């Protein structure tokens, strides 16, 4: 069962968020079962998780308090799922960790996946009726959802808003799996997502432009997907190309660096789906020299985090800059004093989250919030980008995006972002902010909190 039980992103997705100044984070892992804070009886328990990485997943391991209890070898696809059965030895509180390994040997050590569960001393009761008191559909009664928009064959610009409904009004599924693929046979559905519950029947979803996609929706109850809806397709067109330059499309969030390697400082944080003009490459084609999307200048992006198109093989080989430290050099008479190196990160102040309490998507309004901040640097126009990161009470409540300056002018100090609609867990969420200047110096502030509520 391929359950795409991913986090609900707010405007943007992170299939592997790498913040400026850090190294590649390896695979991203989600624990599908059990959920954080679950209380279970002293009985065999199914542990289930899935992982995503553009380099492919080869193994998913399950650990209790960092002690391995089982592992599953996978086939190296970009998205893999695994499950095992585990019997708790005794009642108590247990921490479940899941570790995935990609084809390059990277793990999710920098972005760990863990949940805490409580094992009670109770023995399991007899199986309940397939249709529970909450109205959840029985496995054998699941029906195919109905697709609503975009219309079949639609041509779109920007992020599509995917909308569907469940036709059976007598019961509801546990959640939905939304498959998105670039081919009609759905051989690769890693562009899709899963909802956290049955209340979510729409989501705005970022996808690379100038491509066509097929999509379908399946109702899900634990361990079973129902029949899929008929597949529809749509195409997304971007702005007209201004040049015939080869391009690089990111399949995951990544750093753009001063040189071709992780030893070089990050100068920009790029998000999945971004399209960059390639203007050069290194000798072994493992890094591309691209034009920065947020400002003037160039930086290096790893070829492993996306796909290149066009005749990039014909581009020049660009020599890597020297990894040099600042050295004090005697000044010759009559020479100008050089500009000192900048090692000071931007200053973050006057952060405001408004309103402090919002409604979950589908439960009323307001269901968006505004984040504002003052960000200054010690040199004019020194701020490269300002990023917010969200974290909610659920194990998969997370997201990030950019704060944009007034008028798009990065020499201004006032930055703002509108976030939502939020469709994650109810409860208290936190916001942290990171600012990076054009020399790769980074600072972080927060967290600040806001509350998500749902009134049915």
PyMOL commands that set and color helices and strands:
alter all, ss='L'
color gray80, all
select helices_A, chain A and resi 109-111+139-141+303-305+312-314+406-408
alter helices_A, ss='H'
color red, helices_A
select strands_A, chain A and resi 28-33+39-40+44-52+57-64+67-73+79-87+92-102+113-119+146-149+154-156+160-165+175-181+193-194+202-205+211-221+224-228+232-236+247-250+254-257+266-270+275-281+287-291+298-302+306-309+347-354+357-359+368-376+383-391+398-405+414-420+427-437+442-453
alter strands_A, ss='S'
color yellow, strands_A
deselect
rebuild
show_as cartoon
